[in-house]
């Protein structure tokens, strides 16, 4: 495998280490602000009493759907 990575790195004019960093970055991209906001929402909903979570998720999805319709 190292030889394959070395060939690709050479063809891209990069070191093996730099090539590995590119591959890792593609596999594990940074979270976007949207990802952070969605995680925040999930954490907040998770703190609610179990019997309220389904209704809150439905509200979140409905609002997202409305926003999507506003932008298309």
JOHUDA-V488665 format. One record per run of one state. SS is the DSSP state (hx for helix, st for strand, lp for the rest). FROM is the first residue (numbers start at 0). TO is the last residue. Records with the same first field share a line. If there is no record, write none. Layout:
SS = FROM-TO / FROM-TO
//
This chain:
lp = 0-0 / 11-14 / 27-31 / 47-48 / 71-71
hx = 1-10 / 15-26 / 32-46 / 49-70
//
